[in-house]
Amino acid sequence: MGGLVDSHCHLDYLARQGDLAAVLSRARGAGVRGMLTIGTKLRDFDAVRKIAEDNPDVVCSVGIHPHEAGVEETDVARLVDLASHPKVVGIGETGLDYFYDKSPRAAQIERFRTHLAAARATGLPVIVHTRDADEDTATLLEAAAGQGPLAGVLHCFTSSLELARRALRLGFYISISGIVTFKNAEALRATVREIPLDRLLVETDAPYLAPVPVRGRVCEPAFVAHTAAFVAGLKQVAPHELAAATTRNFRALFARARFADAA
């Protein structure tokens, strides 16, 4: 399967774990034409951006993960400034995680609102992490969209069909990770069948959540091909059609992204 984009991975994490050049080579060999490496901590953003600068098929985002919301502070102006770099194509990841609750919920909500305001200010899409926080996530997204144009994606989607529908009504995209291949993910598979093909993205969330048939291994962008093939089956389209559609969707959402053939 060629022409895929891994719409959400953490290449800086993989770089700390081993040979990033080999990871990128395997991705390219698997037909991955582009990767979005995600910012989760402002204190690590320079490393995230450097990976994007060094690789023509990698772009990046800037943001504070909800797990870090109680540790790192920011304001709209700082996010807007960091997002001015041409390799930055999105704001986040940001959002709410009430499953782990690693940061106070009030701090998570405050940071989420700041990121949403930065997304509106820059015109860049917001990359949303949500877990066990469907109602608050939907309410905050709807409130932000009511204040001005807002684009974005719910990444690594595992939430309810109702949250998917509310996000889709706002024009958001839904990104599917390797979780969809897991044995206990039938509810997610049912949701994927209902999401319009022109609103789907695929991702790895590497180094986490390796899909079947490589579950249990350290996840890497090459594995997005397994997830994409599985989603193609759910959507009853040919693998090349799924690849073309999700890449087209990525380009529509992350309009600043420019990928060149890797050396």
SVG drawing of the C-alpha trace seen along z (x, -y; Angstrom):
<svg xmlns="http://www.w3.org/2000/svg" viewBox="-25 -37 45 48">
<polyline fill="none" stroke="black" stroke-width="0.4" points="0.0,0.0 1.6,-3.3 1.0,-6.9 0.0,-6.8 0.5,-9.5 1.0,-8.7 -1.1,-11.5 0.1,-11.2 3.3,-9.8 6.0,-10.7 9.3,-10.5 11.1,-12.2 10.1,-9.4 11.4,-6.9 14.6,-8.8 15.3,-8.4 14.6,-4.7 16.9,-3.8 17.9,-4.4 15.4,-7.0 17.0,-6.8 16.2,-3.1 12.6,-3.8 12.2,-6.4 13.7,-4.1 11.3,-1.3 8.4,-3.8 9.4,-4.9 9.9,-1.3 6.3,-0.5 4.9,-3.3 4.6,-6.0 5.0,-9.3 4.7,-11.6 4.6,-11.7 3.3,-14.3 5.3,-14.2 3.5,-15.6 4.5,-18.1 3.4,-17.1 5.7,-19.3 6.9,-22.8 10.2,-22.0 10.8,-19.3 9.5,-21.2 13.0,-22.1 13.7,-18.4 10.4,-17.7 10.9,-20.6 14.5,-19.6 13.3,-16.1 10.9,-17.8 13.5,-20.2 15.9,-17.4 13.5,-15.2 11.6,-16.4 8.8,-13.9 8.1,-15.0 6.1,-17.9 5.3,-18.7 2.9,-20.2 3.3,-22.3 1.3,-21.8 0.9,-20.5 -0.6,-17.1 -3.3,-17.0 -1.0,-14.9 1.3,-17.8 -1.4,-20.5 -0.6,-20.7 3.1,-21.0 3.5,-23.4 1.8,-26.7 1.4,-28.7 -0.6,-31.4 -2.0,-32.0 0.8,-34.4 3.5,-31.8 1.8,-29.1 1.1,-31.4 4.8,-32.4 6.1,-28.8 3.5,-27.8 5.0,-30.4 7.7,-28.0 6.9,-26.6 7.3,-23.0 4.5,-23.4 1.2,-22.4 -1.0,-22.0 -1.7,-23.0 -1.6,-20.2 -1.9,-17.6 -4.2,-19.1 -7.5,-18.0 -8.8,-16.2 -7.9,-12.9 -10.2,-12.0 -9.1,-8.3 -5.6,-8.8 -6.3,-12.3 -2.6,-13.0 -3.3,-16.7 -6.1,-18.5 -9.2,-18.7 -9.4,-22.5 -5.8,-22.8 -6.6,-20.5 -9.7,-22.6 -7.7,-25.9 -4.9,-24.6 -7.4,-23.1 -9.1,-26.5 -5.8,-28.2 -4.9,-25.8 -8.3,-26.2 -7.8,-30.0 -4.3,-29.5 -5.8,-27.3 -8.3,-30.0 -5.6,-32.7 -3.3,-30.8 -5.8,-29.1 -4.0,-25.8 -6.0,-22.7 -6.1,-21.5 -5.1,-18.0 -7.4,-16.7 -6.7,-13.9 -9.9,-12.9 -10.4,-10.0 -13.4,-9.5 -14.2,-13.1 -16.7,-13.1 -19.2,-15.7 -16.6,-18.3 -14.6,-17.7 -17.7,-18.3 -18.9,-21.3 -15.5,-23.0 -15.1,-22.3 -18.6,-23.6 -18.0,-26.7 -14.7,-27.4 -16.2,-26.9 -19.0,-29.3 -16.3,-32.0 -14.8,-31.7 -13.5,-29.2 -12.0,-26.1 -10.6,-23.0 -9.2,-19.9 -9.0,-16.1 -9.9,-13.8 -6.8,-11.6 -6.5,-8.0 -10.3,-7.9 -11.9,-5.4 -14.8,-7.5 -18.5,-7.3 -20.3,-7.5 -22.1,-10.5 -18.9,-12.4 -17.8,-11.4 -21.1,-12.8 -20.7,-16.1 -17.2,-16.5 -18.1,-15.7 -20.9,-18.4 -18.1,-20.9 -16.2,-19.8 -13.6,-17.8 -11.8,-14.7 -11.5,-11.4 -8.1,-9.6 -7.9,-5.9 -5.0,-4.1 -4.1,-0.4 -6.6,0.0 -9.2,0.6 -7.5,4.0 -7.6,5.1 -9.9,8.0 -12.0,6.0 -12.6,3.0 -15.8,4.0 -17.6,0.8 -14.8,-1.3 -15.1,0.8 -18.9,0.1 -18.1,-3.7 -15.5,-3.5 -18.1,-2.0 -20.3,-5.1 -17.6,-7.8 -17.6,-9.1 -14.5,-8.2 -13.8,-11.8 -13.4,-12.5 -11.0,-9.7 -7.3,-9.8 -5.0,-6.9 -2.2,-7.1 0.1,-5.0 0.5,-7.1 4.0,-5.5 5.7,-4.2 2.4,-3.1 -0.5,-0.8 1.1,1.4 -1.7,2.9 -2.4,6.6 -0.4,8.4 2.6,6.6 0.9,6.0 3.3,6.2 6.2,4.6 7.3,1.0 5.0,-0.8 6.5,-2.8 5.2,-4.7 5.6,-1.8 2.9,0.0 0.3,-2.5 0.0,-0.3 -1.5,2.5 -4.1,0.2 -5.0,-1.3 -5.5,2.1 -7.8,3.1 -9.8,-0.2 -10.1,0.4 -11.8,3.7 -14.2,2.0 -15.1,-0.6 -15.3,2.0 -12.9,0.2 -9.7,1.2 -6.6,0.5 -5.3,-1.9 -8.6,-3.8 -8.3,-4.1 -4.7,-5.3 -5.7,-7.9 -8.7,-9.1 -6.8,-9.4 -3.9,-11.2 -6.2,-13.6 -8.0,-14.2 -4.7,-14.9 -3.7,-17.4 -7.1,-19.1 -6.9,-19.4 -3.1,-20.2 -3.0,-22.5 0.4,-23.9 2.1,-20.4 4.5,-20.0 6.2,-16.7 9.2,-16.2 10.6,-12.8 13.1,-11.7 16.7,-11.5"/>
</svg>
